[in-house]
Amino acid sequence: MSRLETHIGRLRLKNPVIAAAGEHMIDAAGIRSAILAGAGAVVGKSTNESDAAKDQLTRAEYTALGTDWQPVAWGPDAPPATILTRSGLTPLGFDDWLAQCVEMDAFAAGHDCLYVPSLILAAPEPAVQMAKAIQAAELKVLEFNIGTPYASQAAKGAVATELSPDRVATLTRMMVDALDIPVWVKITGQSERVPDLAAAAFEAGAESVVMAGRALGMLPDLDSMAPVLGTSCGIGGWWNLPLTCHWLAITRAALGPDPSLIGINGATNGADVARMILAGASAVGLSSEVMLRGWPVLTRAVAELDAYCATKGVTVAGIIGRAADARKRFADMPVLDAHWQNFIPAPLAGATEEVLHD
């Protein structure tokens, strides 16, 4: 077994770097590029039965923002960036999309890579019928995305952002009962109950939970005084890494080490992949960074992770959750007396003078 090998439920990955779904994963050439770049798994751009969801792609827009919230040039030379997007689903009809999935699955298998078709919930019954067709086509796994950031902003019934553990359990059980292949459930990060959503999915039979999807954000433009890209958008970036690691660690603490978690949102390189693994992820998805900078992001992430493991003398499987399991409560931390005073600014002149009272 190689030091990078990992397992998601019953499925083996040659490495934990997943090329997650995005517009760059719509065309077959993009999917092949992700496979050739060395990802352990690739997730094709999601579909569902909603014409409104497909129409979103014709209205999609994207911007990369620097640390001053000003746009930066899209491409490999961009500085660390926040990605703000109005996204949409694949324009392919379901039959064409499924045929592409079958073709990509065969190509992936030739490179020891797992191809993952993805459905986004619009309505339950059509989702089940599509899932059954995916299984009948002999695809190996299904990602069931019920945590998109856009449901409140999209046309009614286009996509879903499920916030109730009961609802997550119902939808997961619906899909698990209909299929024999593994179901990975992708949940939202727009909740303080992310571990509860994950627990509900696992209790209903999910083999993995992908956590946690991007949030909605709105950024006013100072020149036009209107929202950047005109509305609230999905937002993500390197800064989200600690949030994802927190949700991974909290979920591991609640559910134990056995459930397979997939971290997403905030990883930009191999070091970040290692951080999410230490927080409890068995694999890590990268999407926005690849879309922004290109396919070499995946190749470098695998190489950087391998170098990290080699330097530390560890395997991916051996470090899953190591930082999460070492996490302590505030009350368990050592007493540092007045250490806090080292982190506040010096008073302004005159601020320490005594005030005389009559």
Residue pairs with C-beta under 8 A, 6 or more apart in sequence:
1 315
1 317
2 14
2 15
3 306
3 309
3 310
3 314
3 315
3 316
4 14
4 15
4 16
4 40
4 302
4 305
4 306
4 309
4 315
4 316
5 12
5 13
5 14
5 15
5 315
5 316
5 317
6 12
6 13
6 15
6 16
6 40
6 282
6 283
6 316
6 317
6 320
7 13
7 260
7 282
7 317
8 41
8 182
8 184
8 207
8 208
8 260
8 262
8 282
8 283
9 182
9 207
9 208
9 260
10 182
10 207
11 114
11 140
11 141
11 182
11 207
13 40
13 41
13 114
13 283
14 40
14 112
14 113
15 38
15 39
15 40
15 302
15 305
15 306
15 316
16 40
16 273
16 277
16 281
16 282
16 283
16 284
16 305
16 316
17 38
17 39
17 40
17 270
17 273
17 283
17 284
17 286
17 298
17 301
17 302
17 305
18 39
18 40
18 41
18 42
18 43
18 116
18 262
18 283
18 284
18 285
18 286
19 25
19 34
19 35
19 37
19 39
19 41
19 42
19 43
19 285
19 286
19 287
19 290
19 298
20 43
20 264
20 285
20 286
20 287
21 43
21 44
21 45
21 46
21 118
21 143
21 145
21 287
22 45
22 87
22 287
22 288
22 290
22 291
23 45
23 57
23 60
23 62
23 87
23 291
24 30
24 34
24 290
24 291
25 31
25 34
25 42
25 43
25 44
25 45
25 287
26 44
26 45
26 90
26 91
26 92
28 100
28 103
28 104
31 42
31 44
31 100
31 104
31 107
31 115
32 104
32 107
33 295
34 42
34 290
34 295
34 298
35 42
35 104
35 107
35 108
35 111
35 113
35 115
36 111
36 295
37 295
37 296
37 297
37 298
37 299
38 298
38 299
38 302
39 113
39 298
39 302
40 113
40 114
40 283
40 302
41 113
41 114
41 115
41 116
41 283
42 104
42 108
42 113
42 114
42 115
42 116
43 116
43 117
43 118
43 143
43 285
44 90
44 97
44 100
44 101
44 104
44 115
44 116
44 117
44 118
45 89
45 90
45 118
46 89
46 90
46 118
46 119
46 120
46 143
46 145
47 89
47 90
47 92
47 94
47 97
47 118
47 119
47 120
47 130
48 89
48 119
48 120
48 121
48 122
48 126
48 127
48 130
48 159
49 94
49 122
49 123
49 126
49 127
49 130
50 89
50 122
50 123
50 155
50 157
50 158
50 159
52 154
52 155
52 156
52 157
52 158
53 88
53 89
53 120
53 122
53 154
53 155
53 158
53 159
54 88
54 89
54 90
54 91
55 88
55 155
56 86
56 87
56 88
56 89
56 150
56 154
56 155
56 158
57 87
57 88
57 89
57 90
57 91
58 88
59 86
59 88
60 85
60 86
60 87
60 88
61 85
61 86
61 229
61 230
62 74
62 83
62 84
62 85
62 86
62 291
63 71
63 74
63 83
63 84
63 85
63 228
63 229
64 71
64 72
64 73
64 74
64 78
64 81
64 82
64 83
64 292
65 71
65 72
65 81
65 82
65 83
65 84
65 219
65 228
66 72
66 79
66 80
66 81
67 79
67 80
69 82
69 219
72 78
72 79
72 81
74 292
75 292
75 293
75 294
76 292
76 293
76 294
76 296
78 292
78 293
80 237
80 238
80 268
81 237
81 238
81 292
82 235
82 236
82 237
82 239
83 235
83 236
83 237
83 288
83 291
83 292
84 217
84 219
84 228
84 229
84 233
84 234
84 235
85 229
85 233
85 234
85 235
85 288
86 150
86 229
86 230
86 231
86 233
86 234
87 150
87 234
89 120
89 159
90 97
92 100
94 130
94 133
98 117
98 133
98 134
98 137
101 115
101 117
101 134
101 137
101 139
102 137
102 138
102 139
104 115
105 115
105 138
105 139
105 140
107 115
108 114
108 115
109 115
114 140
114 141
115 139
115 140
116 141
116 142
116 143
116 184
117 134
117 139
117 141
117 142
117 143
118 142
118 143
118 144
118 145
118 186
119 127
119 130
119 131
119 134
119 142
119 143
119 144
119 145
120 145
120 146
120 148
120 159
120 160
121 127
121 144
121 145
121 146
121 159
121 160
121 162
121 171
122 157
122 158
122 159
122 160
123 157
124 171
124 174
127 144
127 175
128 174
128 175
128 178
131 142
131 144
131 175
131 178
131 179
132 178
132 179
134 142
134 181
135 142
135 179
135 180
135 181
139 181
140 181
140 182
141 181
141 182
141 183
141 184
142 175
142 179
142 181
142 182
142 183
142 184
143 184
143 185
143 186
143 210
144 171
144 172
144 175
144 183
144 184
144 185
144 186
145 186
145 210
145 213
146 160
146 161
146 162
146 168
146 171
146 185
146 186
146 187
146 188
147 160
147 161
147 162
147 186
147 187
147 188
147 189
147 190
147 197
147 212
147 213
148 159
148 160
148 161
148 188
148 213
148 234
149 161
149 188
149 190
149 213
149 214
149 215
149 216
149 234
149 235
150 158
150 159
150 161
150 216
150 234
151 158
151 159
151 160
151 161
152 161
152 216
153 216
153 231
153 232
161 188
161 190
162 168
162 171
162 187
162 188
162 197
163 188
163 190
163 191
163 193
163 197
165 193
165 196
165 197
165 199
165 200
166 200
168 185
168 187
168 197
168 200
168 201
168 204
169 200
169 201
169 203
169 204
170 204
172 183
172 185
172 200
172 201
172 204
172 205
172 206
173 204
173 205
175 183
175 185
176 183
176 204
176 205
176 206
177 205
182 207
182 208
183 205
183 206
183 207
184 206
184 207
184 208
184 209
184 210
184 262
185 201
185 206
185 208
185 209
185 210
186 209
186 210
186 211
186 213
186 264
187 194
187 197
187 198
187 201
187 209
187 210
187 211
187 212
187 213
188 194
188 197
188 212
188 213
189 211
189 212
189 213
189 214
189 215
189 243
189 244
189 247
189 265
190 213
190 215
190 216
191 197
194 211
194 212
194 247
194 250
194 251
195 247
195 250
195 251
195 254
195 255
197 209
197 211
198 209
198 211
198 251
198 255
198 259
198 261
199 251
199 254
199 255
201 209
202 209
202 255
202 259
207 260
208 259
208 260
208 261
208 262
208 282
209 251
209 259
209 260
209 261
209 262
210 262
210 264
210 285
211 244
211 247
211 248
211 251
211 261
211 262
211 263
211 264
212 243
212 244
212 247
212 264
212 265
213 264
213 265
214 234
214 235
214 236
214 240
214 265
215 234
215 235
215 236
216 232
216 233
216 234
216 235
217 232
217 233
217 234
217 235
218 227
218 228
218 231
218 232
218 233
219 227
219 228
220 226
220 227
220 228
221 227
221 228
236 265
236 266
236 288
237 266
237 288
238 266
238 268
238 272
239 266
240 265
240 266
241 266
241 267
241 268
241 272
241 275
241 276
242 266
243 265
243 266
244 263
244 264
244 265
244 266
244 267
244 276
244 279
245 263
245 266
245 275
245 276
245 278
245 279
245 323
246 279
248 261
248 263
248 276
248 279
248 280
248 281
248 324
249 279
249 280
249 321
249 323
249 324
249 327
251 259
251 261
251 280
252 261
252 279
252 280
252 321
252 324
252 325
253 324
253 327
257 320
257 321
257 325
260 282
260 283
261 280
261 281
261 282
262 281
262 282
262 283
262 284
262 285
263 276
263 277
263 279
263 280
263 281
263 283
263 284
263 285
264 284
264 285
264 287
266 272
266 276
267 273
267 275
267 276
267 284
267 285
267 286
267 289
267 301
268 286
268 289
268 297
269 289
269 297
269 300
269 301
269 304
270 300
270 301
270 302
270 303
270 304
270 305
270 306
270 307
270 308
271 304
271 305
271 308
272 284
273 284
273 286
273 301
273 304
273 305
274 305
274 308
274 309
274 319
275 323
276 284
277 284
277 316
277 319
277 320
278 319
278 320
278 321
278 322
278 323
278 324
279 321
279 323
279 324
280 320
280 321
280 324
281 320
282 320
286 297
286 298
286 301
289 297
290 297
290 298
305 316
309 315
309 316
309 319
312 319
